[in-house]
Structures are given as C-alpha cells and as structure tokens.
Amino acid sequence: MVGFDNNRLPRIQDWMQGYVDARRYAGCAALIAQGGSEVFYHDCGLRDVEAGLPWQRDTVARIYSMTKPITSVAMMILVERGLVHLDAPVSDFIDGFKNARCLIPNASGIDQTEPCAAPTLQQLLTHTSGLSYSFNAGLVPDAMRENKLDFGPGRRTLAQSSDELAKLPLAFQPGTRWEYSVGIDIIGRVIEVISGKTLEDFFKEEILDPLGMRDTRFTVPSESRGRFAALYTPLAGDSFDLNSAEKSKETLRLADGADSSPYFTSHMHSGGGGLVGTIDDYLKFTEAMRTGGKGVLSPSTLGFMMRNHLAGDIASMGPSSFAEQPMNGMGFGIGGAVVLDPARAGVPGSVGDFSWGGMASTFFWIDPVHDLSAVFFTQLSPSSSYPTRAEFKALVHGALL
C-alpha cells in the first residue's frame, strides 16, 4: 500500500481555506482514510454564516445524491437474500408502471408517446430507465418540474410521489440512453414494498445502526439540530434550477437556513437525495463498501456493484445529461460512477474508483488500488458551481508517495 507525503497533504488545507476566503464556500471539511486508518482531516469556515457558527467535525449536512449509494446497498441486501432480482420490471412492485409508455423520438409534445417495456430495477439503479430529473432539459423534465416531482423534502410521501411520477411517460425507451434521474428514488419505494417497512426503518435496521451512522437520517435528529449546517447558493433564484440559472451578486446567498429547514419536518424518504449526516458517518459507509461490507453485504456483492454496468462509458450512452462527474472515461455501477480510464476522464485517479457526489457539492470516492476512502463535505448548491471534485482528487493523488 502506497502512503502519503506529509509535506504535501497540507496543500489540501490551503486549498480549502482558499475556497472559504474567496467566499465560494461558507465552510467545508475533508476526510481521508487509507488501509482503514485516518490519514487526513481538516475543516475550516462556517456552517452558518448568519449565526457565525464554525464548521466542525460533527456538523450535520445535506448529502443529497450521496444518498443513492446507500439506497443501492439496501436494494442489494434484498437481492442477496433472494427476495428480488435486478432484471425484474418495476411494474411488479408499483402498479402505475404497468402499460408503460415513452416519448417517441424527437417528440414535440408530452402526449407523443409509444408503448415500451417497464424499466428493470437494474436500469433504475444505473440511470438508463427513461426517467429523468426536472433540472435536465426536455419534455419529461419540464413536466416533472411543473408537478414538483423531484422527491424533495416536504409533506408528500415516497409512495405518493412514486405514484404521481408513474403517470408521466418515460423520456426514452429503457436501456437505450443514460440520463441522470430519480430512478433510485423509485428503487427506495420498491424497497418499501418488498420489505414492508419505511425506507428509513429499513436503512436504520440494515445499514445505519449496524455501521454506527447515528446522525444519518431523512430528518435532522432532534439531538443534532444545533449542529445542522445552512445551505448556500451563488445563484439568484432556485439553487436547483440549472436550466435558467443566473448568478447572484452574493456568492453565499442563503438557500435553506439551519433553523427553519424542511429537513426538520419532512415526510419524504428520498432514496435519491434525502439523507442528512456527518462526514464521519459517511466515511463509515464508504469504508464498509471498500473493505467488503462489515456484515451489511458480502464482498462479492460489493465487487459486483462497483463494476461498470453499462456497455461502454456514460458519454457513449447518448445526449449529455447533468451528471455529478465526468462522462468520458466513466462507467456506472449500481448507484455510483466507476473510472474506466482516468486519462479520458481528465482527472487523476485509479481504474476502478467508485464515486458519487451530492447537489450541495459533497463528494466521495473509494480507490481500490490505493486502499483509500476520501470524503468532502460542504453546503453549496448547485454542485456544478466550482470544479472542487477534480481539484480534490488531484490534490490527494499529488500527495501519494
């Protein structure tokens, strides 16, 4: 196992402080473990600018799409137990997807559809299902935006939003393209149907409690409220509106306060983006994936998850979609991206790196070659605001011996 140059690791601190000093991030934290041992931790800045509260190691943050790998592990727990298989159509579990329809090629209206197969669970997990997100471009995203179908925190339940989404057509024939989507939210609902439990109860019993992830939940635990971070955006409008985004004069405009967030009272268990948690909690999860499950899943199943499940890289799967990471040289596994060729991806890394990020600019990756897990936390939406992920990976690889 290659170690780190302790003279180079401090570059990460300087880089983080630079983001805070430039008011790009209010505060942030980075945590790296290699071979099961912590080799780097640093935090700086504020978790709440208005209240002047510092970012600390136990700060609770919105992890948004870094929920997706956890939901994917939950699904694979059911697969390991023989309760479901990945080629099963989602219509076996959610009636609304029976008699599925998708848009015809080059459709100009949402009613221009044709019959299609219901997506399989594997297609939902790999973003090849025909579902989408409202911040993508197209007729289906427009309809999702109009009907508020992004599974955000609020009064709607997972079951209610899943049933509403099933009324819309798919954006394309399942399996023919890659488009970032709410597919893993639908997987969360499938988990509820199979297990007979809420998604949070299933998470707690099978993943969160066994791994000691005490602060990771769909609503901020009462004992954690004083540690919850505010969310900021450099945009003038909705921090999730990537289609008509306009820069704000204020680089850290408050988007969701730490004292009045919907994450205190949400009824939604969004398997695609609903969890909050701490950086140490998330490292426990990534280390479980890296080392072989820690009793949650078998090493064989985790290895299967972290392989590329596409025919090629993401870029070969059709028109560009919003993605948390590069598309060239990157494949996609069960719930996360897989590096196929670091040179084509344009970011230093190892073949087989498994990773994903969240809309608040959080990020993680697992490197099987160097036996390391790296996690970065901050709270700025959208995640496309700055090239943090590529820079962080370059800094870590630059410090490897």
Backbone torsions as a table, in degrees:
resi	resn	phi	psi	omega
1	MET	NA	126.9	178.3
2	VAL	-76.6	137.0	178.8
3	GLY	-94.9	-160.8	-176.6
4	PHE	-120.8	151.2	173.8
5	ASP	-86.1	111.3	-176.3
6	ASN	-68.4	-12.5	174.6
7	ASN	-81.9	-18.3	-178.0
8	ARG	-100.5	-27.2	179.0
9	LEU	-55.6	-37.4	179.8
10	PRO	-61.3	-15.5	175.6
11	ARG	-58.7	-31.6	-179.7
12	ILE	-64.6	-40.5	177.4
13	GLN	-60.9	-45.1	-179.6
14	ASP	-62.6	-40.9	179.3
15	TRP	-63.4	-45.7	178.6
16	MET	-61.9	-44.7	-179.3
17	GLN	-63.8	-34.3	177.3
18	GLY	-61.9	-39.5	177.2
19	TYR	-65.3	-38.5	179.2
20	VAL	-70.6	-45.1	-178.6
21	ASP	-62.5	-33.6	179.5
22	ALA	-82.5	2.6	-177.8
23	ARG	57.2	35.4	169.9
24	ARG	-84.0	-43.4	173.8
25	TYR	-119.6	142.6	174.2
26	ALA	-69.3	-42.6	178.4
27	GLY	-162.7	165.4	-178.4
28	CYS	-162.5	165.6	178.0
29	ALA	-145.5	147.9	176.9
30	ALA	-134.2	140.0	-177.4
31	LEU	-139.5	128.3	-178.9
32	ILE	-129.4	133.2	173.8
33	ALA	-125.9	142.3	177.2
34	GLN	-133.0	130.1	-178.6
35	GLY	59.2	26.6	178.7
36	GLY	88.4	-1.7	-179.7
37	SER	-115.2	140.2	177.1
38	GLU	-68.0	130.3	178.2
39	VAL	-115.8	-15.4	-179.2
40	PHE	-159.0	135.0	166.4
41	TYR	-146.7	139.1	173.8
42	HIS	-156.1	141.2	169.8
43	ASP	-132.9	157.6	178.0
44	CYS	-158.7	163.0	177.4
45	GLY	81.7	-158.7	-171.5
46	LEU	-119.7	143.9	171.6
47	ARG	-87.5	-18.4	-179.7
48	ASP	-147.9	103.6	-176.5
49	VAL	-65.3	-44.8	-175.3
50	GLU	-62.0	-37.6	-178.9
51	ALA	-92.6	-7.4	179.9
52	GLY	68.0	29.3	-177.6
53	LEU	-92.2	135.0	-175.7
54	PRO	-74.5	150.9	169.0
55	TRP	-73.6	127.9	-179.5
56	GLN	-127.9	171.2	-175.1
57	ARG	-62.4	-31.4	-178.6
58	ASP	-96.2	16.1	176.1
59	THR	-61.3	134.6	178.2
60	VAL	-95.3	128.8	-174.4
61	ALA	-130.5	158.4	173.3
62	ARG	-76.7	123.5	-180.0
63	ILE	-99.4	-5.5	176.4
64	TYR	42.9	-118.5	-170.5
65	SER	-71.8	-6.2	170.6
66	MET	-73.0	-0.6	166.8
67	THR	-70.0	-30.9	-172.7
68	LYS	-57.3	-45.4	178.1
69	PRO	-62.7	-32.7	179.1
70	ILE	-67.7	-43.9	176.3
71	THR	-62.3	-37.5	179.4
72	SER	-65.1	-40.6	175.3
73	VAL	-62.4	-40.8	178.8
74	ALA	-60.2	-42.1	177.1
75	MET	-63.1	-41.3	-178.0
76	MET	-69.7	-23.4	172.5
77	ILE	-61.6	-43.2	178.5
78	LEU	-67.8	-37.1	177.4
79	VAL	-63.8	-44.7	179.5
80	GLU	-59.7	-30.7	-177.5
81	ARG	-87.4	3.9	177.7
82	GLY	73.3	19.5	-177.9
83	LEU	-88.7	-13.1	-178.8
84	VAL	-165.0	159.0	174.4
85	HIS	-126.9	154.1	-170.8
86	LEU	-69.8	-19.1	179.3
87	ASP	-85.9	1.8	179.0
88	ALA	-69.0	137.6	176.5
89	PRO	-73.3	145.0	-179.1
90	VAL	-62.8	-22.9	179.1
91	SER	-65.7	-15.9	174.5
92	ASP	-67.4	-19.5	-172.8
93	PHE	-120.0	-27.0	179.8
94	ILE	-127.4	108.9	-172.2
95	ASP	-58.1	-30.7	-176.6
96	GLY	-61.3	-19.2	-179.8
97	PHE	-89.7	-0.3	172.7
98	LYS	-69.6	149.3	-176.7
99	ASN	57.0	44.7	-177.1
100	ALA	-63.6	149.2	175.7
101	ARG	-133.6	153.0	176.9
102	CYS	-133.1	161.5	177.5
103	LEU	-62.8	143.3	171.9
104	ILE	-72.4	157.5	177.3
105	PRO	-55.4	135.2	178.0
106	ASN	61.3	31.1	178.6
107	ALA	-60.2	142.9	177.7
108	SER	-108.0	-5.4	178.6
109	GLY	-143.5	152.4	-175.6
110	ILE	-66.7	-16.1	-179.4
111	ASP	-91.3	0.2	-179.9
112	GLN	-90.2	89.9	-171.6
113	THR	-130.0	168.3	174.9
114	GLU	-142.9	157.4	178.7
115	PRO	-63.1	149.6	175.8
116	CYS	-152.4	166.0	176.2
117	ALA	-71.4	147.3	172.7
118	ALA	-67.5	141.4	-179.9
119	PRO	-61.0	148.9	173.6
120	THR	-84.5	165.4	177.8
121	LEU	-62.6	-36.9	177.9
122	GLN	-64.1	-39.9	177.4
123	GLN	-65.3	-37.9	176.1
124	LEU	-63.2	-40.1	-177.6
125	LEU	-72.3	-24.1	-175.4
126	THR	-109.1	9.3	178.1
127	HIS	62.1	35.4	175.0
128	THR	-118.7	23.5	-170.7
129	SER	-86.8	-19.1	-171.3
130	GLY	98.7	-8.7	172.4
131	LEU	-77.5	171.0	-176.7
132	SER	-148.1	-168.2	171.8
133	TYR	-126.4	153.5	-178.0
134	SER	-68.1	-20.3	179.2
135	PHE	-86.3	-1.7	169.5
136	ASN	-78.8	171.0	177.5
137	ALA	-96.0	140.9	175.3
138	GLY	138.4	173.7	-176.0
139	LEU	-67.2	-44.2	179.9
140	VAL	-66.7	-46.8	174.7
141	PRO	-56.5	-38.5	178.5
142	ASP	-61.2	-42.8	179.8
143	ALA	-67.8	-36.5	177.1
144	MET	-64.3	-41.1	179.8
145	ARG	-64.6	-42.0	-179.6
146	GLU	-63.0	-34.9	-177.0
147	ASN	-99.6	8.8	178.3
148	LYS	51.5	54.9	-175.7
149	LEU	-110.1	52.0	174.1
150	ASP	-110.1	11.6	174.2
151	PHE	60.8	34.5	177.8
152	GLY	-76.7	168.0	-178.5
153	PRO	-63.6	140.9	-178.7
154	GLY	165.6	-156.4	-174.5
155	ARG	-87.5	-21.4	177.4
156	ARG	-66.1	144.8	174.3
157	THR	-93.7	168.1	177.5
158	LEU	-60.8	-42.3	179.9
159	ALA	-62.4	-44.0	-179.1
160	GLN	-63.0	-46.5	-179.0
161	SER	-67.7	-36.2	178.5
162	SER	-63.5	-43.2	179.4
163	ASP	-66.2	-37.7	178.0
164	GLU	-67.1	-41.9	179.8
165	LEU	-62.2	-37.7	-177.7
166	ALA	-64.2	-15.3	177.9
167	LYS	-77.0	-18.4	179.8
168	LEU	-86.4	153.8	172.7
169	PRO	-72.5	160.9	171.4
170	LEU	-76.5	154.8	-177.7
171	ALA	-75.7	-21.8	-179.2
172	PHE	-163.6	167.5	177.9
173	GLN	-61.6	127.6	-178.9
174	PRO	-54.6	137.8	177.7
175	GLY	90.1	-7.4	-174.6
176	THR	-95.2	-18.9	-177.6
177	ARG	-144.7	167.3	171.3
178	TRP	-111.9	124.1	174.8
179	GLU	-145.1	124.3	-178.8
180	TYR	-56.6	133.9	-165.6
181	SER	-153.2	175.7	174.2
182	VAL	-85.7	17.8	-178.4
183	GLY	-54.1	-37.1	-177.3
184	ILE	-78.9	-19.5	166.8
185	ASP	-63.8	-42.9	177.8
186	ILE	-64.1	-37.6	174.4
187	ILE	-58.0	-40.2	177.2
188	GLY	-57.8	-41.5	178.0
189	ARG	-66.4	-39.4	177.3
190	VAL	-60.2	-40.6	177.3
191	ILE	-59.7	-42.0	177.9
192	GLU	-62.0	-43.9	-178.0
193	VAL	-63.4	-45.0	-177.5
194	ILE	-70.0	-43.3	-173.6
195	SER	-83.4	-22.8	-175.1
196	GLY	73.3	16.7	-179.5
197	LYS	-124.6	159.1	171.0
198	THR	-65.9	157.1	-178.7
199	LEU	-61.9	-39.7	179.8
200	GLU	-65.3	-40.8	178.1
201	ASP	-63.0	-40.6	177.9
202	PHE	-63.6	-45.4	176.8
203	PHE	-56.4	-49.8	-176.1
204	LYS	-59.6	-45.8	-175.3
205	GLU	-72.8	-35.9	-170.3
206	GLU	-102.5	-23.4	-173.7
207	ILE	-130.1	-58.6	-169.1
208	LEU	-65.7	-51.3	-179.7
209	ASP	-68.8	-44.4	177.6
210	PRO	-58.7	-31.3	-179.4
211	LEU	-93.1	-1.2	179.7
212	GLY	74.4	29.5	-179.2
213	MET	-90.7	72.9	-169.1
214	ARG	-72.7	-26.4	-176.8
215	ASP	-95.6	1.7	-174.9
216	THR	-98.4	112.4	-177.0
217	ARG	-151.9	173.2	177.1
218	PHE	-83.3	-20.7	169.9
219	THR	-124.3	150.6	-177.5
220	VAL	-65.7	120.8	177.9
221	PRO	-57.8	143.8	-176.3
222	SER	-55.6	-37.7	-179.1
223	GLU	-74.6	-9.0	-178.7
224	SER	-104.5	-3.2	-171.9
225	ARG	-60.0	-36.1	179.4
226	GLY	-70.6	-9.2	-179.6
227	ARG	-109.0	4.8	-176.0
228	PHE	-78.1	135.8	-177.6
229	ALA	-87.9	151.1	170.9
230	ALA	-79.6	155.2	178.1
231	LEU	-107.5	136.6	-178.0
232	TYR	-123.1	164.0	177.3
233	THR	-147.1	147.5	172.0
234	PRO	-89.9	3.8	-177.4
235	LEU	-92.7	156.2	-179.3
236	ALA	-80.6	-28.1	-177.8
237	GLY	-111.7	-141.3	-179.8
238	ASP	-61.1	127.6	-177.3
239	SER	-69.8	-8.9	177.3
240	PHE	-105.0	-0.7	-176.9
241	ASP	-86.9	91.8	-177.7
242	LEU	-85.8	-9.6	-176.3
243	ASN	-83.9	-32.6	-179.4
244	SER	-130.7	40.2	-175.0
245	ALA	-68.3	132.1	174.3
246	GLU	-125.6	137.0	-179.1
247	LYS	-68.4	140.5	173.9
248	SER	-86.6	156.6	173.0
249	LYS	-68.6	-23.1	179.5
250	GLU	-101.9	119.6	-176.9
251	THR	-72.8	-18.2	178.6
252	LEU	-125.8	65.4	176.8
253	ARG	-80.3	132.2	-177.8
254	LEU	-65.8	124.6	179.1
255	ALA	-107.0	-30.7	178.9
256	ASP	-153.9	111.3	-176.1
257	GLY	-71.1	154.4	-179.2
258	ALA	-77.9	-9.1	-177.7
259	ASP	-110.3	-5.9	-176.2
260	SER	-142.5	30.2	-173.8
261	SER	-76.7	145.8	172.9
262	PRO	-63.0	-15.0	178.6
263	TYR	-72.5	-2.8	173.5
264	PHE	-84.1	-24.4	-171.6
265	THR	-134.1	11.4	-173.0
266	SER	-63.8	141.7	172.7
267	HIS	-95.7	-8.3	-174.4
268	MET	-85.8	128.1	171.2
269	HIS	-105.2	85.0	-175.4
270	SER	-85.2	106.6	178.1
271	GLY	-70.2	-12.4	178.2
272	GLY	-95.1	-16.2	-176.4
273	GLY	-173.5	24.1	-169.3
274	GLY	-102.2	-6.7	-172.9
275	LEU	-82.9	150.5	166.9
276	VAL	-118.0	154.6	179.8
277	GLY	-178.9	-177.4	-179.6
278	THR	-103.4	163.5	-179.7
279	ILE	-66.1	-35.4	178.0
280	ASP	-68.8	-37.9	174.5
281	ASP	-57.5	-46.2	-175.7
282	TYR	-68.8	-33.4	175.9
283	LEU	-63.1	-36.1	176.7
284	LYS	-59.7	-38.9	178.5
285	PHE	-68.6	-48.0	-178.4
286	THR	-64.2	-37.1	178.6
287	GLU	-67.5	-34.0	175.3
288	ALA	-64.2	-40.4	177.5
289	MET	-67.4	-40.6	-176.6
290	ARG	-68.8	-39.0	-171.6
291	THR	-94.6	-7.2	174.7
292	GLY	114.5	25.6	165.5
293	GLY	105.1	-30.7	-177.8
294	LYS	48.6	42.0	177.7
295	GLY	87.2	-11.1	-179.8
296	VAL	-79.3	-48.2	176.1
297	LEU	-137.8	159.9	177.0
298	SER	-77.1	152.5	175.4
299	PRO	-55.9	-35.5	-180.0
300	SER	-64.1	-43.6	179.4
301	THR	-65.6	-41.3	178.5
302	LEU	-64.2	-39.8	176.0
303	GLY	-61.0	-39.3	176.9
304	PHE	-63.1	-42.0	-179.8
305	MET	-62.6	-38.1	-171.5
306	MET	-92.1	14.9	170.5
307	ARG	-92.2	162.4	176.2
308	ASN	-75.3	124.4	-179.9
309	HIS	-101.5	6.0	176.3
310	LEU	-97.1	164.5	178.1
311	ALA	-70.8	-26.5	178.2
312	GLY	-148.4	-144.5	175.2
313	ASP	-86.9	172.3	-178.1
314	ILE	-61.1	-38.8	-177.1
315	ALA	-61.5	-24.5	-179.1
316	SER	-81.5	-2.4	-173.5
317	MET	-100.9	30.9	170.6
318	GLY	107.2	-161.2	-174.2
319	PRO	-59.3	155.5	-179.3
320	SER	-65.7	138.6	173.9
321	SER	-125.1	158.1	171.4
322	PHE	-58.5	135.4	175.7
323	ALA	-142.5	151.9	-177.9
324	GLU	-75.8	-12.0	-175.3
325	GLN	-146.7	176.2	178.8
326	PRO	-58.2	159.0	179.6
327	MET	-108.7	-29.3	176.1
328	ASN	-75.1	134.2	178.5
329	GLY	72.1	9.0	-178.6
330	MET	-120.0	127.1	171.3
331	GLY	-97.4	-172.0	178.5
332	PHE	-140.4	131.1	178.3
333	GLY	-99.9	-149.1	177.1
334	ILE	-88.3	94.0	175.2
335	GLY	91.5	5.3	179.5
336	GLY	-164.2	164.2	-178.9
337	ALA	-83.6	152.8	-179.1
338	VAL	-128.8	128.4	178.4
339	VAL	-75.5	122.1	175.0
340	LEU	-96.1	-38.0	-178.0
341	ASP	-150.0	102.6	-178.1
342	PRO	-57.5	-34.2	-178.7
343	ALA	-65.1	-43.0	178.7
344	ARG	-70.2	-31.8	176.8
345	ALA	-71.2	-23.3	177.6
346	GLY	78.4	16.4	-178.5
347	VAL	-134.7	130.1	176.3
348	PRO	-54.1	139.1	-178.4
349	GLY	178.0	-174.4	179.2
350	SER	-117.0	147.2	172.3
351	VAL	-60.3	128.9	-178.7
352	GLY	97.9	-5.0	174.0
353	ASP	-52.3	134.0	178.6
354	PHE	-115.5	130.2	-170.3
355	SER	-158.0	165.4	165.8
356	TRP	-168.4	171.9	-179.0
357	GLY	-137.1	-175.7	179.1
358	GLY	-130.6	160.9	-173.9
359	MET	-64.6	-18.4	176.7
360	ALA	-90.1	21.8	175.1
361	SER	73.5	17.6	170.2
362	THR	-76.3	161.7	-173.4
363	PHE	-162.5	147.0	170.6
364	PHE	-145.9	157.3	164.5
365	TRP	-150.2	154.0	176.8
366	ILE	-116.1	124.4	-178.1
367	ASP	-109.2	108.1	-178.4
368	PRO	-74.4	-19.3	-179.4
369	VAL	-77.1	-43.5	-177.6
370	HIS	-101.4	9.5	176.4
371	ASP	53.9	44.3	-177.8
372	LEU	-128.8	154.4	169.8
373	SER	-122.2	136.9	178.4
374	ALA	-132.3	135.4	-178.1
375	VAL	-133.4	135.7	176.7
376	PHE	-125.2	129.9	179.4
377	PHE	-121.4	136.1	166.4
378	THR	-156.0	-172.7	-179.9
379	GLN	-142.6	75.7	176.6
380	LEU	-137.2	125.1	179.4
381	SER	-117.7	137.7	6.5
382	PRO	-87.3	165.1	-177.2
383	SER	-71.2	-14.0	179.3
384	SER	-83.6	4.3	-175.8
385	SER	-64.0	-40.1	-176.0
386	TYR	-140.6	155.5	-176.9
387	PRO	-83.3	45.2	-173.5
388	THR	-59.9	-41.6	-172.6
389	ARG	-66.1	-45.6	177.9
390	ALA	-64.1	-39.7	-179.1
391	GLU	-66.9	-42.1	-179.8
392	PHE	-63.7	-43.4	178.4
393	LYS	-63.3	-40.0	179.2
394	ALA	-64.2	-40.0	179.6
395	LEU	-65.3	-42.5	179.7
396	VAL	-66.1	-44.9	178.9
397	HIS	-67.7	-30.7	176.9
398	GLY	-68.7	-18.6	179.5
399	ALA	-97.5	-5.7	177.5
400	LEU	-72.4	140.2	177.6
401	LEU	-80.0	NA	NA
